[in-house]
Structure formats: structure tokens, C-alpha cells
Amino acid sequence: MSKSPIFEKKNVLITGGAGFIGSHLAERLLREARVICVDNFVTSSERNIDHLLKNPDFEFLKVDINTAFDLETFPELARFKLPFQGVQEIYHLAAPTSPKQFDQYKIETLRAGSEGTIRVMEIARKYKARVVFGSSSVVYGPREPDHAIFKEGDLGRVNQLSPRACYDEGKRFSETIVQTYADVYGVDAKIARLFRGYGPRLRLFDGQMIPDFVLQALDGKDLVIYGDESFSTSLCYVTDIVDGLIRLMKAPREIGPVNIGSDEDVKLIDVAKKIIAMTGSESKIVFEPPLVFMTSLGLPDIRKAKEDLGWLPLVRLEDGLAQTIEYTKANRMLLGF
């Protein structure tokens, strides 16, 4: 199977394509490619891709990557001419990411980080497709007082028996799978270590906090932080994340893992205060016990992304929050709130 498209546009597969990052990525790639979006809506939403469904270069398949599937058996993909054209690029982003429903989807998370990733890499092997795997900053382990900034060469410190190990260790094992397929089969595969992102289409009332802050502020309700006043994190706007993923796909195969995220440390209480001010709200800020999945993570050293990809986050926090607020205001009726 040729690595280059036979016809005028390349075919791109996005797993988790109806998710927060996946839907923005699909929207961006449709400028230059045909996009096959695979998702099972476990922690994503059809609403995220509704505006893409009428695009002739976009096709959605409700598929669980934890089960066997063959793209060439789906009649709706006939126009993609897969037996001749193949698939040129795969963005593997599929994994449950629900802070509040984390316990409910532990087995699905475990399988996505093992057999699901193997299935995706088999597709890449079949079509000789390039792959970008959406890993996570969790592979580095928790932030420590003396170790808050992580470089790509740092070894992770993950407790494989912790309550959240199915996700953390799953991302680590997925990285191993991706690298092994690169070593053994020559798959052109890269690893994006994604740090915390925000923007339109994050799930509501799911513990992600930023979108919830906006709705709570608009409704005059208390803004809930799952932690204390010291909870700090980095926040990268979703369009910057998408740009980083696309640049990584085009990079040489030997680049190795690359951190994608903001290296600016912000306290969530300050973010909440900004949202209250930007919405003209009189809401208060309250604190609740931390969620297992929503913890204080470290910051990325992004020198490699700057030097090797020419990438850095461009959207200021204030501008990203403004866009998130406007999206939420415009879609409150559709969102059912």
C-alpha cells in the first residue's frame, strides 16, 4: 500500500474523533484531507461533530477500538477508496477521559491502553500509515515540590497499583506498543505527550472544571474547585494542541516523544476569578475533595517542541477563556442548560 495518496486528498483516521481534541483536529484537517472519525461516545459527544457530518470529506463510524474492526468492511467508506488509496495518517486519541465517571470506565480504559492501541497500530502497519499517538503528561508521574517541570527524557514515576493506574499505566504501555511497532515493523510513529488543555467542547459537569466554571458563573452558582487554593496546572488552548499534533505528524520519524502543552503555571483559583470577572458574575468559589482523575500535574519543558517543530502555544489564557465563554453562551440552549 502506497504511503502517498493516489487521489487528490490523503485519508486520515482519527480515533476518539468525536472527543474534545479529536473533533477540533478533524475540523482543522478537513481543509486538506478526507477524515474518518472513529468513536464510541463513551466520554465524547455526537454534538462535537454535528457540524462536520454533512461534509463529503468526513465520515463518522461508531466503533469501539477495543473490538475487532476492518475499515474496508464499512460501505459508507466506499468513497474513500481504501483498497487503493489506503490510509496515510492516523491520530490515535481514543481513551476514556471522564474525571467524574472514571471508576465506571476502568476496564474500557485498561483495554484502550492495550488491545485498542495494538489494533490501531495494526491498521497503521497494514496501510503503512504515519501515526501520532496522543499520550499524556501522566506518564511522568505526579508533580513533586522538587520536580515540577518535565523533560521528554525524564523517567516516569507511576504507581501501577494506584486507583488511577489503568489510565496512567495504560498511557505508558501504549507508548511501549507504539515504539515497539516502530522498532519491529518500521511504522512511522510519534508520541505526543499532551498536558492539560481547555476550550470549547469539553464535557460539562464532568469534573473538567474550566467549562463548568463558565456555566456556573453564567448561572450565578458557586464555582467548584476539586482541590484547595494551591491547585495549580498548565492550560493550553485546544487550537494550539491541534497545531502541535499536526506539526508532529510532519516531523521526522526519529524525533521521539514531544511535550505539547503550556509551560505557564496557573492557579485554578485565579482562573476561576478571571471567569467570574469576564462574565460579570457574582458567583463565589468553593472547594471540594480532589477527584482521582483530576490531579495537580507537572509542567512541560517545551524546548523540544519549539526547536524541532517550530511550535509554541500562541493563545493567551484570557483570549482562550473569552472564546470558551462565548461558545458556552452561544450553545447553552443546545447544551440543555
C-alpha positions as CSV (number, residue, x, y, z in Angstrom):
1,M,0.0,0.0,0.0
2,S,1.4,3.4,-1.0
3,K,2.2,5.9,1.7
4,S,1.2,8.7,-0.7
5,P,-2.4,9.3,-1.7
6,I,-3.4,8.1,-5.2
7,F,-6.2,10.7,-5.4
8,E,-6.2,14.4,-4.7
9,K,-6.5,14.2,-0.9
10,K,-5.0,12.0,1.8
11,N,-7.1,9.8,4.0
12,V,-6.7,10.4,7.7
13,L,-8.1,8.3,10.6
14,I,-8.8,9.8,13.9
15,T,-9.7,7.5,16.8
16,G,-11.5,9.4,19.5
17,G,-12.5,11.8,16.8
18,A,-15.7,13.0,18.5
19,G,-13.9,13.9,21.6
20,F,-12.7,17.3,22.8
21,I,-9.4,17.4,21.0
22,G,-10.4,14.9,18.2
23,S,-13.3,17.0,17.0
24,H,-11.2,20.2,16.7
25,L,-8.5,18.2,14.9
26,A,-11.0,16.7,12.4
27,E,-12.3,20.2,11.7
28,R,-8.8,21.5,11.1
29,L,-7.7,18.6,8.9
30,L,-10.8,18.8,6.6
31,R,-9.1,21.8,5.0
32,E,-6.6,19.4,3.4
33,A,-7.8,15.8,3.8
34,R,-10.6,13.3,4.0
35,V,-11.2,12.3,7.6
36,I,-12.5,9.1,9.0
37,C,-13.7,9.7,12.6
38,V,-14.0,6.6,14.9
39,D,-15.6,6.9,18.3
40,N,-18.0,5.1,20.6
41,F,-19.2,8.1,22.6
42,V,-18.2,6.7,26.0
43,T,-16.8,10.1,27.1
44,S,-17.4,12.1,23.9
45,S,-20.4,13.5,22.2
46,E,-22.1,13.4,18.7
47,R,-22.7,17.1,19.3
48,N,-19.0,17.8,18.8
49,I,-19.1,16.6,15.2
50,D,-22.6,17.5,14.2
51,H,-21.4,20.4,12.1
52,L,-19.0,18.1,10.2
53,L,-21.4,15.3,9.2
54,K,-22.6,17.0,6.0
55,N,-19.1,17.5,4.8
56,P,-18.4,14.9,1.9
57,D,-14.8,14.5,3.1
58,F,-15.9,13.5,6.6
59,E,-17.3,10.1,7.7
60,F,-18.2,9.0,11.3
61,L,-18.1,5.4,12.4
62,K,-19.5,4.4,15.8
63,V,-16.8,1.9,16.6
64,D,-15.2,0.7,19.8
65,I,-11.4,0.3,19.2
66,N,-11.4,-2.4,21.9
67,T,-13.3,-4.7,19.5
68,A,-12.0,-6.0,16.1
69,F,-13.0,-4.0,13.1
70,D,-11.9,-3.7,9.5
71,L,-12.3,-0.3,7.8
72,E,-12.8,-1.8,4.4
73,T,-16.0,-3.6,5.5
74,F,-17.9,-0.3,6.1
75,P,-19.9,0.6,3.0
76,E,-20.1,4.2,4.0
77,L,-16.3,4.4,3.4
78,A,-16.6,3.4,-0.3
79,R,-15.8,6.9,-1.4
80,F,-12.5,6.9,0.5
81,K,-11.4,4.0,-1.9
82,L,-9.4,2.4,0.9
83,P,-8.4,-0.7,-1.1
84,F,-6.5,1.6,-3.5
85,Q,-5.9,4.7,-1.5
86,G,-5.3,3.3,1.9
87,V,-4.8,5.5,5.0
88,Q,-1.9,7.9,5.1
89,E,-2.2,9.3,8.6
90,I,-3.6,8.1,11.9
91,Y,-4.1,10.2,15.0
92,H,-4.7,7.8,17.9
93,L,-6.6,9.8,20.6
94,A,-9.2,7.3,21.8
95,A,-9.3,6.8,25.6
96,P,-12.0,7.4,28.2
97,T,-11.3,10.8,29.9
98,S,-14.0,11.4,32.5
99,P,-13.0,12.6,35.9
100,K,-16.4,12.0,37.5
101,Q,-17.1,8.7,35.7
102,F,-13.5,7.4,35.9
103,D,-14.4,4.4,38.1
104,Q,-17.3,3.4,35.7
105,Y,-14.9,3.1,32.7
106,K,-11.8,1.5,34.3
107,I,-12.0,-1.7,32.2
108,E,-12.6,0.2,29.0
109,T,-9.7,2.5,29.9
110,L,-7.4,-0.6,30.5
111,R,-8.4,-2.1,27.2
112,A,-8.0,1.1,25.3
113,G,-4.4,1.4,26.6
114,S,-3.5,-2.1,25.5
115,E,-5.5,-4.1,22.9
116,G,-7.1,-0.9,21.5
117,T,-3.7,0.6,20.7
118,I,-2.5,-2.7,19.3
119,R,-5.4,-2.7,16.9
120,V,-4.7,0.9,15.8
121,M,-1.0,0.0,15.2
122,E,-2.1,-3.0,13.1
123,I,-4.1,-0.6,10.9
124,A,-1.0,1.6,10.6
125,R,1.1,-1.4,9.7
126,K,-1.4,-2.6,7.1
127,Y,-1.6,0.7,5.3
128,K,2.0,1.9,6.0
129,A,0.4,5.0,7.7
130,R,2.1,7.5,9.8
131,V,0.9,7.7,13.4
132,V,0.7,10.3,16.1
133,F,-0.3,8.8,19.4
134,G,-1.9,11.1,22.0
135,S,-0.2,10.2,25.2
136,S,-0.3,12.2,28.4
137,S,1.7,14.0,30.9
138,V,0.7,11.4,33.4
139,V,3.5,9.1,32.2
140,Y,5.9,11.3,34.1
141,G,4.1,10.7,37.4
142,P,2.9,13.3,39.9
143,R,4.3,16.8,40.4
144,E,6.7,16.9,43.3
145,P,8.0,20.0,45.2
146,D,11.4,19.5,43.7
147,H,10.3,18.2,40.3
148,A,7.5,20.2,38.7
149,I,8.9,20.6,35.1
150,F,9.2,17.5,33.0
151,K,11.5,16.9,30.0
152,E,10.9,14.2,27.5
153,G,13.9,12.2,28.7
154,D,12.6,12.1,32.3
155,L,11.7,8.6,33.6
156,G,8.2,8.3,34.9
157,R,7.3,7.5,38.5
158,V,3.9,5.9,38.2
159,N,2.3,3.7,40.8
160,Q,0.9,0.7,38.8
161,L,-1.4,-0.2,41.6
162,S,-3.0,3.2,42.3
163,P,-6.7,3.8,41.8
164,R,-6.0,5.7,38.6
165,A,-3.3,3.2,37.3
166,C,-5.5,1.9,34.5
167,Y,-5.2,5.3,32.8
168,D,-1.6,6.3,33.8
169,E,0.0,2.9,33.2
170,G,-2.2,2.5,30.1
171,K,-0.7,5.5,28.5
172,R,2.8,4.2,29.4
173,F,2.1,0.8,27.9
174,S,0.6,2.4,24.8
175,E,3.8,4.3,24.3
176,T,5.6,1.0,24.5
177,I,3.3,-0.5,21.9
178,V,3.8,2.4,19.6
179,Q,7.6,2.3,19.9
180,T,7.7,-1.4,19.5
181,Y,5.7,-1.3,16.2
182,A,8.2,1.4,15.1
183,D,11.2,-0.8,16.0
184,V,9.9,-4.1,14.7
185,Y,7.7,-3.1,11.7
186,G,9.2,0.3,10.8
187,V,5.9,2.1,11.4
188,D,6.5,5.9,11.3
189,A,5.0,6.6,14.7
190,K,5.4,9.6,17.0
191,I,4.3,10.2,20.6
192,A,2.7,13.5,21.7
193,R,2.7,13.9,25.5
194,L,-0.3,16.1,26.0
195,F,-0.6,18.4,29.0
196,R,-3.9,19.8,30.3
197,G,-6.0,21.5,27.6
198,Y,-9.2,23.6,27.6
199,G,-11.6,25.2,25.2
200,P,-15.0,24.7,23.6
201,R,-16.5,21.1,23.6
202,L,-15.0,19.9,26.9
203,R,-17.7,17.8,28.7
204,L,-19.9,19.7,31.1
205,F,-20.2,18.9,34.8
206,D,-17.7,16.1,34.4
207,G,-15.0,17.5,36.8
208,Q,-13.1,19.2,34.0
209,M,-13.7,22.5,35.9
210,I,-13.0,25.1,33.2
211,P,-16.3,24.6,31.2
212,D,-18.1,24.1,34.5
213,F,-16.7,27.4,35.9
214,V,-18.1,29.2,32.9
215,L,-21.7,27.7,33.2
216,Q,-21.6,28.2,37.0
217,A,-20.6,31.8,36.6
218,L,-23.2,32.5,34.0
219,D,-25.9,31.0,36.3
220,G,-24.6,32.7,39.4
221,K,-23.8,29.4,41.1
222,D,-20.7,28.6,43.1
223,L,-17.6,27.7,41.1
224,V,-16.3,24.3,42.4
225,I,-12.6,23.6,42.5
226,Y,-11.8,19.9,43.3
227,G,-8.8,20.6,45.5
228,D,-7.6,23.5,47.6
229,E,-6.3,27.0,46.9
230,S,-2.9,25.7,45.9
231,F,-4.2,23.6,43.0
232,S,-2.2,24.8,40.0
233,T,-1.8,23.5,36.5
234,S,-0.9,24.4,33.0
235,L,-3.6,25.2,30.5
236,C,-3.2,25.0,26.7
237,Y,-5.9,26.1,24.4
238,V,-7.2,23.4,22.1
239,T,-6.2,25.0,18.8
240,D,-2.6,25.2,19.9
241,I,-2.8,21.5,20.8
242,V,-4.1,20.7,17.4
243,D,-1.4,22.7,15.7
244,G,1.2,20.8,17.7
245,L,-0.2,17.4,16.7
246,I,-0.2,18.3,13.0
247,R,3.3,19.6,13.2
248,L,4.4,16.4,14.9
249,M,2.8,14.3,12.2
250,K,5.0,16.0,9.6
251,A,8.2,15.7,11.7
252,P,11.0,13.1,11.0
253,R,10.2,9.7,12.5
254,E,13.2,9.7,14.8
255,I,12.1,12.8,16.7
256,G,11.0,10.8,19.8
257,P,8.3,11.8,22.3
258,V,7.4,15.6,22.3
259,N,5.7,17.5,25.1
260,I,2.7,19.6,23.9
261,G,1.3,22.0,26.4
262,S,1.7,25.3,28.1
263,D,4.7,25.8,30.4
264,E,2.9,28.6,32.3
265,D,1.8,27.5,35.8
266,V,-1.6,29.0,36.8
267,K,-3.6,28.5,40.0
268,L,-7.2,27.4,39.3
269,I,-8.5,29.8,41.9
270,D,-7.0,32.6,39.7
271,V,-8.6,31.1,36.6
272,A,-12.0,31.0,38.4
273,K,-11.7,34.6,39.4
274,K,-10.9,35.6,35.8
275,I,-14.0,33.8,34.6
276,I,-16.2,35.5,37.3
277,A,-14.9,38.9,36.2
278,M,-15.2,38.2,32.5
279,T,-18.8,37.1,32.9
280,G,-19.8,39.8,35.3
281,S,-20.9,37.2,37.7
282,E,-21.3,37.4,41.5
283,S,-20.5,33.7,42.0
284,K,-18.4,32.5,44.8
285,I,-15.6,29.9,44.7
286,V,-15.8,26.8,46.8
287,F,-13.6,23.8,47.3
288,E,-14.4,20.1,47.3
289,P,-12.2,17.0,47.7
290,P,-9.9,16.2,44.8
291,L,-11.1,13.7,42.1
292,V,-8.9,10.7,41.4
293,F,-8.6,11.6,37.7
294,M,-8.3,15.4,38.2
295,T,-5.0,15.9,40.0
296,S,-2.3,18.6,40.0
297,L,0.1,17.7,37.2
298,G,3.5,18.9,36.3
299,L,4.5,21.4,33.7
300,P,6.1,20.6,30.3
301,D,9.5,21.6,29.2
302,I,8.6,22.6,25.6
303,R,12.1,23.4,24.3
304,K,12.0,20.3,22.1
305,A,8.7,21.4,20.5
306,K,10.0,24.9,19.9
307,E,13.2,23.7,18.4
308,D,12.1,20.6,16.4
309,L,8.6,21.6,15.5
310,G,8.7,25.4,15.5
311,W,5.7,25.1,17.9
312,L,4.7,27.0,21.0
313,P,1.3,27.9,22.5
314,L,0.1,31.2,21.0
315,V,-3.4,31.7,22.5
316,R,-3.3,33.7,25.7
317,L,-5.3,32.4,28.6
318,E,-7.5,35.5,28.6
319,D,-8.3,35.0,24.9
320,G,-8.9,31.3,25.2
321,L,-11.2,31.8,28.2
322,A,-13.1,34.5,26.2
323,Q,-13.6,32.1,23.3
324,T,-14.8,29.4,25.7
325,I,-17.2,31.8,27.4
326,E,-18.6,32.9,24.0
327,Y,-19.0,29.3,22.9
328,T,-20.8,28.4,26.1
329,K,-23.1,31.4,25.9
330,A,-24.0,30.6,22.2
331,N,-24.6,26.9,22.9
332,R,-26.4,27.0,26.2
333,M,-29.7,26.2,24.7
334,L,-28.3,23.3,22.6
335,L,-26.4,22.1,25.6
336,G,-29.6,21.9,27.6
337,F,-28.7,24.4,30.3
